């Protein structure tokens, strides 16, 4: 699978995520970006800043053995926020742009979903080939003279005015559901938004990052000395680390300057995995995922409905009053038929 463009930061072998992992990534992005403090510049000053669209989602090809169904061992995502798009009315042929990304007028999210569903039944190589073909068609459409778009990713292109993009690596925390926690780089802090007060043994970490969480104890437990040391050594200086629900998201703003570091995206996914593996086990145990209870209640109600349907019989009711009414009506009906 081709990366979004030919920037050095995308160096590596990427494979398309499965539809279930892609769906998880969309929801995880919204959850983890919502962990930002309300006034932070990356949130654009309001709740709308957490509603980001995922333009590209993939995993490293060497992680093939770790992927099964809806599970994974880390994905890379390219996201963006933008003003409301100017969508033309009626049927328009030719090329256009949606949220600053070149597209064909005939493309739609319904088409994307159909292609994803069809690709799940194919081999990985065939699914990647379809994904690359669709991506090249939309990002590098034919010039109109019959020439096919070139093989490989398109060149880097700055987004339109008002559009901001971010790149991140995300991993899942199976069996856990964490409160919101944001660890933000002070180098990218454009407004005065004091961080959460908590004690740290690392002055270097306190100078480089600001911590934001409604639960100070949770922030202190997560940022154990070995975790802060890991972040200082491996998290890019311009990157944020946000935790929410079952996701850890390490991400940074995608600009012409930040995309020049070779293999930066792959290293971002790797550091997200390292942070997940370094989290204290008691923290994971303190915040278990209770979503299975919802599934259990739904299964119980479904079983009760099935049992009720199986117990129903024509002319029979457990309520004696209703049964007597039915029997009287049935007798009158039979008598009327006899008279006729």
C-alpha positions in Angstrom: 0.0 0.0 0.0 1.3 3.4 -1.0 1.7 6.1 1.7 -0.2 9.4 1.2 2.8 11.1 -0.4 6.6 10.7 -1.1 7.8 12.5 2.0 10.7 10.8 3.9 8.7 10.4 7.0 6.6 7.7 5.4 9.5 5.4 4.6 8.6 1.8 5.3 6.4 -1.0 4.1 2.7 -0.3 4.7 -0.3 -2.5 4.5 -4.0 -1.5 4.5 -5.8 -2.0 7.8 -8.8 -4.3 7.9 -12.2 -2.6 7.8 -12.8 -3.3 11.5 -9.4 -1.8 12.5 -10.1 1.2 10.3 -13.4 1.7 12.0 -11.8 1.5 15.4 -9.1 4.1 14.3 -11.8 6.6 13.3 -13.5 6.4 16.7 -10.2 6.3 18.6 -9.0 9.5 16.9 -12.1 11.4 18.1 -11.7 10.1 21.6 -8.0 10.8 22.0 -8.2 14.3 20.3 -11.0 15.1 22.7 -8.6 14.7 25.6 -6.9 18.0 24.6 -7.7 20.9 26.9 -10.4 23.2 25.6 -8.1 26.1 24.9 -5.2 24.3 23.2 -4.3 25.5 19.7 -4.5 22.0 18.2 -8.2 21.7 19.3 -8.9 25.0 17.4 -10.5 26.5 20.5 -13.8 24.4 20.6 -15.2 20.9 20.5 -15.2 20.8 16.8 -11.5 20.5 16.8 -11.8 16.9 17.9 -14.0 15.9 15.0 -11.3 14.9 12.5 -11.5 12.9 9.4 -9.1 10.1 8.8 -7.6 10.4 5.3 -5.2 7.4 5.5 -4.9 4.4 7.9 -2.4 1.6 7.6 -0.2 -0.7 9.5 3.3 -1.9 9.1 3.5 -5.0 6.8 5.9 -6.8 9.2 3.0 -6.9 11.8 1.1 -9.4 9.7 1.3 -12.1 12.3 -0.2 -9.8 15.0 -3.4 -9.0 13.0 -6.5 -11.1 13.3 -10.0 -9.7 12.6 -10.5 -6.6 14.7 -7.2 -6.8 16.6 -3.9 -5.1 15.6 -0.6 -4.1 16.9 -0.6 -0.4 16.0 -1.7 1.7 13.0 -0.5 4.9 11.4 -3.2 7.5 10.6 -3.2 10.8 8.7 -6.0 13.1 9.9 -7.2 16.6 9.2 -9.6 19.3 10.3 -11.0 21.8 7.8 -13.8 24.3 7.2 -17.0 23.0 5.8 -16.4 21.8 2.2 -18.0 23.6 -0.7 -19.9 20.8 -2.4 -21.4 21.5 -5.8 -25.1 20.9 -6.4 -26.2 18.4 -9.0 -24.2 16.0 -11.0 -20.8 17.4 -12.0 -18.3 15.5 -14.1 -14.5 15.9 -13.8 -12.2 16.6 -11.0 -12.7 18.5 -7.8 -11.5 18.8 -4.2 -13.1 17.8 -0.9 -11.5 19.1 2.3 -8.4 20.1 0.3 -7.9 16.6 -1.1 -8.2 16.0 -4.9 -11.0 13.6 -5.6 -13.2 12.5 -8.5 -16.8 13.7 -8.5 -17.9 10.0 -8.8 -16.3 8.9 -5.6 -18.3 8.6 -2.4 -18.1 7.1 1.1 -20.6 4.5 0.0 -18.2 3.4 -2.7 -15.4 3.3 -0.1 -17.5 1.0 2.1 -18.4 -1.3 -0.7 -14.7 -1.6 -1.8 -13.7 -2.3 1.8 -16.3 -5.0 2.2 -15.3 -6.6 -1.1 -11.6 -6.4 -0.2 -12.1 -8.4 3.0 -12.8 -11.5 1.0 -9.6 -11.2 -1.0 -6.0 -12.1 -0.3 -3.9 -9.3 1.3 -1.9 -8.7 -1.9 -5.1 -8.4 -3.9 -6.7 -6.1 -1.3 -3.7 -3.8 -1.3 -3.6 -3.7 -5.1 -7.3 -2.5 -5.1 -6.5 0.1 -2.4 -3.5 1.4 -4.3 -5.5 1.6 -7.6 -8.3 3.5 -6.0 -5.9 5.8 -4.1 -4.0 6.6 -7.3 -7.2 7.3 -9.2 -8.4 9.8 -6.6 -5.1 11.5 -5.7 -3.6 11.5 -9.1 -6.4 11.4 -11.7 -5.6 11.1 -15.4 -4.5 14.2 -17.2 -7.3 13.8 -19.8 -5.0 12.8 -22.6 -5.2 9.1 -21.9 -2.0 8.9 -19.9 -2.2 6.8 -16.7 -1.1 8.3 -13.4 2.4 7.4 -12.4 3.2 4.4 -10.1 4.0 5.2 -6.5 2.8 7.9 -4.1 2.1 11.4 -5.2 4.5 14.3 -4.2 3.9 16.2 -1.0 1.3 18.9 -1.3 0.5 21.6 1.2 -3.2 21.6 2.2 -5.4 24.5 1.3 -5.8 27.5 3.6 -7.6 26.7 6.8 -6.8 23.0 6.6 -4.5 21.4 9.2 -3.3 17.9 9.1 -1.8 15.5 11.7 0.0 12.2 11.6 0.0 9.7 14.4 0.6 6.2 15.6 -2.1 4.5 17.6 -2.3 1.2 19.6 -5.2 -0.5 21.3 -5.4 -1.3 25.0 -7.5 -4.5 24.9 -9.5 -5.1 28.1 -9.0 -1.5 29.5 -10.9 1.8 29.3 -8.8 4.7 30.4 -9.8 8.2 31.5 -8.7 11.1 29.3 -5.0 12.1 29.6 -3.1 14.6 27.4 0.7 14.9 27.4 1.5 17.9 25.2 4.7 19.4 23.9 5.5 22.8 25.3 7.2 23.7 22.1 3.8 23.7 20.3 1.8 25.6 23.0 0.4 28.8 21.6 -1.9 29.7 24.4 -1.7 30.0 28.2 -3.3 26.8 29.4 -1.8 25.6 32.6 -1.2 21.8 32.9 -2.4 19.5 35.7 -0.5 19.9 39.0 1.3 16.6 39.7 4.6 15.7 41.2 7.3 14.4 38.8 10.8 13.1 39.5 12.0 14.4 36.1 12.6 18.1 35.6 13.5 17.5 32.0 10.0 16.0 31.4 8.3 18.9 33.2 10.2 21.4 31.0 9.4 19.5 27.8 5.8 18.5 28.4 2.6 19.7 30.0 0.2 17.2 31.5 -3.6 17.6 31.4 -6.0 15.3 33.1 -9.1 15.6 35.3 -7.7 12.8 37.4 -4.4 13.8 38.9 -3.9 10.3 40.5 -4.4 8.6 37.2 -1.8 10.9 35.5 0.7 10.3 38.2 0.2 6.5 38.0 0.6 6.4 34.2 3.7 8.7 34.2 5.8 6.4 36.3 9.6 7.1 36.2 10.3 4.4 33.5 7.4 5.7 31.4 8.6 9.4 31.5 12.1 8.2 30.6 10.8 6.3 27.7 8.9 9.4 26.4 11.9 11.6 26.8 14.0 9.1 24.8 11.6 8.2 22.0 8.6 10.6 21.7 9.4 13.3 19.1 9.8 16.7 20.6 6.9 18.1 18.6 4.5 15.2 19.3 1.6 14.9 21.7 0.6 11.7 23.6 -3.1 11.4 24.3 -4.9 8.5 26.1 -8.7 7.9 26.1 -10.7 4.7 26.3 -8.9 1.8 24.7 -6.4 3.9 22.7 -3.0 5.5 23.0 -2.3 8.1 20.3 1.1 9.6 19.6 0.7 12.4 17.0 2.2 15.6 15.5 1.2 18.2 13.1 1.9 17.3 9.5 3.7 20.2 7.7 6.4 20.6 5.1 8.9 20.9 7.9 7.8 18.0 10.1 7.7 15.4 7.2 11.4 15.5 6.4 12.6 13.1 9.1 13.1 9.6 7.6 10.8 6.9 8.9 9.3 9.2 11.5 5.8 7.7 11.1 7.0 4.1 11.7 8.9 5.3 14.7 5.8 7.0 16.0 3.8 3.7 15.8 6.7 1.9 17.5 6.8 4.4 20.4 3.1 4.1 20.9 3.6 0.3 21.3 6.4 0.9 23.7 4.3 3.2 25.9 1.5 0.6 25.9 3.8 -2.2 27.0 5.4 0.1 29.7 2.2 1.1 31.4 2.0 -0.2 35.0 -0.1 -3.3 35.2 -2.1 -2.0 38.2 -3.2 1.0 36.1 -4.7 -1.3 33.5 -6.3 -3.4 36.2 -7.9 -0.3 37.8 -9.7 0.7 34.6 -11.2 -2.4 33.1 -13.3 -2.3 30.0 -16.9 -3.0 30.9 -18.3 -3.1 27.4 -18.8 -6.8 27.6 -21.6 -6.1 30.1 -23.6 -4.3 27.5 -23.1 -7.3 25.1 -24.2 -9.7 27.9 -27.4 -7.7 28.5 -28.2 -7.6 24.8 -27.6 -11.3 24.6 -29.8 -11.9 27.6 -32.7 -9.8 26.2 -32.3 -11.6 22.8 -32.6 -15.0 24.6 -35.7 -13.9 26.5 -37.3 -12.7 23.3 -36.5 -16.0 21.5 -38.0 -17.9 24.5 -41.1 -15.8 24.4 -41.6 -16.3 20.7 -41.1 -20.1 21.1 -43.6 -20.3 24.0 -46.4 -18.5 22.1 -49.3 -20.7 20.8 -52.5 -19.7 19.1 -55.4 -19.5 21.5 -53.3 -19.7 24.6 -52.3 -17.0 27.1 -50.7 -17.1 30.6 -53.2 -14.4 31.9 -56.5 -16.2 32.9 -58.6 -13.1 32.2 -57.3 -12.7 28.7 -57.6 -16.4 28.2 -61.3 -16.3 29.2 -62.0 -13.4 26.9 -60.4 -15.2 24.0 -62.3 -18.5 24.8 -65.6 -16.5 24.9 -64.9 -14.8 21.6 -63.8 -18.0 20.0 -67.0 -19.8 21.2 -69.2 -16.9 19.8 -67.3 -17.1 16.5 -67.8 -20.8 16.2 -71.6 -20.4 17.1 -72.0 -17.8 14.4 -70.4 -20.0 11.8 -72.8 -22.9 12.8 -75.8 -20.6 12.3 -74.6 -19.5 8.9 
